[in-house]
Amino acid sequence: MLIGHPGRNLGVAASLLVGLAQLAGCLNSQPRNLQYQPDEGDLASERSARSYQFSPRCNESAENGDGTMPSRQYVPVGSGLGVVQECGLIAAEIATPDFLDNFVKTACDGTDSAQCGTTYVEMFYARLKERYALTNWEQVFTHCKAYPAECKEFRNFETWSIDSHNAAVENWARQAARARAEADYRAEAERQRAMWAALAAGANAFVAAAQGSTVRCTAWTTASLSTIDCKVH
């Protein structure tokens, strides 16, 4: 049995069904979750960040010293990996009798005077700035002015300097991860736009092809099973 119908409406309906089927297949085969997941790049940034940070006290892996002197140590970062990190305090090094004696001899011509004390303090600050490159010194000095009891010793001031430097390094690592997340998001958004554009183009082409056409359906019965097959002509 042949049944003739104008192709416009059935063509549109068929195109929608085809489009929905294609869309379901695309969405089921592609990840929809755009929540960023840390990747190897983030882990590398984290490892790099740890290597640029400082620890006020060294662990047992330190190359030398008693845990307070400037040295280098091994720090595990997960997955069986680790980084070499600077540790210890400049304040501990410059407070030793040997260092003080040598400083007075070489920097102050052997005279322990008020001017020598000023030179000593300037040397300490200069070494801090050289070692902790990312420290926000204005913040540290402001904090110490506001809470002088927390900065009454060199080691206290240096600890605040380390905290500021380490925070800046962590912020750098977060920014690196955020940049990768944004790049991944843009790539996924572009993939979604391309997919929708392809589906729309396919549906429009189907509708255009069906304009003015006829859908012919053939029906037959085999035993108790009835079948209808429709095609656009």
Secondary structure, DSSP 8 states (H G I E B T S, - for coil): -EEEEEHHHHHHHHHHHHHHHHHHHHHHHS---------HHHHHHHHHHHHH-EESS--TT-SSSSSSSSEEEEEEEETTEEEEEEES-HHHHTTSHHHHHHHHHHHSTT---HHHHHHHHHHHHHHHHHH-TT--HHHHHHHHHH-GGGGSSHHHHHHHHHHHHHHHHHHHHHHHHHHHHHHHHHHHHHHHHHHHHHHHHHHHHHHHHHTT-EEEEEEEEETTEEEEEEEE-
